[in-house]
C-alpha cells in the first residue's frame, strides 16, 4: 500500500516537471537560434553581450555572437537575412542600404540603441567651460586662442584633429576652414592616431590645461574625462553638409552644425516574426550616452571584455535594465547573474 501511495505522488510530480520542461523548450523554440552582430568597438561589444545574456537567460533563446561591422553586417542582414540582430547600428553611415532594407521589408528598427544618438563634434574640458561660461560655441572659442595654447607654437591656439582616414577628421578639417580658425590664430594639429588623440586629452586634463578638438560619444574617454561639446552657432544645413563639409577637397565649406548620428537596433524581418516576447525587450532596450560612457570607463580601467562589462552592468544597474523587461524576466536574469 505504501508503494502504491508513493507511485501516486511520484507520477504527477514527474508529469509536472515534464510539462515545465516542455514549456521551456517551447519558449526557446519560439525565440530559437539567434545570431547577434558583435561590432568591433566597445559600446557595441558590451551591448551585444547584454542582449545575449538577457535573451538567453530571460527568454530561453539560443543566442550567439558573431563578428560584425557596420557596413558588412547591415548589408548582409538586408541581402541574406543574417545576422538576426545588429544591436548598435550607426545607420547614417549607410543610409541607402538601410532605406532599401526597410522599404523591402527585410529590416525592422526596434529601438534607438542610444537614446540621445551618437555625438561627434568639437569638445573642451568641463573645467574650461566652468571657468569661462561665455564659451559655448565654436565662434566663442575662436576668440580665445590663449586658452588653448598650441604645443607647436605657444603664441597660437590649437585644435586637435583625429587621424587620417576618419570621417570626423575630414569634417574637422573642413570646419577649421569654414570658421576661419587659422585667421583667428589657431593651428590644426594632426594627432596621428586614435592613441595620440586620446593622449592629448589625457595630458591636458591631468595638467588642467586648455584643449579643444574633435571627439565623439559614447566613449570610455569621455566617461573618464568630463568634456563639454561646443555648439556650432548655426542650424544644420543637410545639403551643405553633404556637398562640402564631408568632402575633403571641397574648397569653400560653410559653417554648419554637426548632425547627431542615429544609432538604432536593427533586426531582420525573419527574426522579428518569430521572436515573440523577445521583441518587446528589444523595442524597450535603450540607454543614453552618459550611462554608456561610465560603463566604458569602468571597462577600460579594469581591462574588461564585453562579456565582463555586460555582467558588471547587469549586476550594478537593475534600476536601468529592469525597465526593459517584465518582472518575471527580470527575476530570471537576476537568478542567472
JOWOLIN-V330206 format. One line per field, one symbol per residue. ss: DSSP state (H for helix, E for strand, - for the rest). phi: phi as a letter, one per 30 degrees, with the letter a starting at -180 (. if undefined). burial: b if it has 9 or more other ideal C-beta (glycine too) atoms within 8 Angstrom, else e. A space follows every 50 residues. Layout:
ss: ???
phi: ???
burial: ???
This chain:
ss: -HHHHHHHHHHHHHHHHHHHHHHHHHHHHHH-EEEEEEE--HHHHHHHHH HHHHHHHHH--EEEEEEE-HHHHHHHHHHH----EEEEEEHHHHHHHHHH HHH---EEEEEE-E---EEEEEEEEHHHHHH-----EHHHH---HHH-E- ------EEEEE-----HHHHHHHHHHHH-------EEEEE---HHHHHHH HHHHHHH----EEEEEE--HHHHH--EEE-E------HHHHHHHH----- ----------E-EEEEEEHHHHHH--HHHHHHHH--E-HHHHHHHHHHHH H----HHHHHHHHHHH-HHHHHHH--HHHHHHHHHH-
phi: .ddddedddddddddddddddddddddddddidbccdcdcbedddddddd eedddddcbidccbcbdbaeddddddddccibddbcdbcddddbdddddd ddddicbbdcadecdcidcclcbbdddddddbddcbbddddddbdddbdd dcaedcdbcdcdddjddddddddddeddciddddjccccddiaddddddd ddddddchcdabldabbdbddddccdbbdddcibddcdddeddbdccdcd dbdceadcddddcbccbddddedcdidddddddcdabdedddeddddddd dchddddddddddddcbdddddddbdeddeddddddd
burial: eeeeeeeeeeeeeeeeeeeeeeebeebbebbbebbbbbbeebbbbbbbbb bbbbbbbbbbbbbbbbebebbebbbbbbeeeebbbbbbbbbeebeebbeb bbeeebbbebbbbbeebbbbbbbbbbebbeebeebebbebbbebbebbbb eeeeebbbbbbbbeeeebbbbbbbbbbbbebbebebbbbebeeeebbbbb bbbbbeeeebbbbbbbbbbbbbbebebbbbebeeebbeebbeebbbbeeb eebbbbebeebbbbbbbbbebbebbbbbbbbbebbebebebbbbbbbbbb eeebebebbbbbbbeebbeebbeebeeebbebbeeee
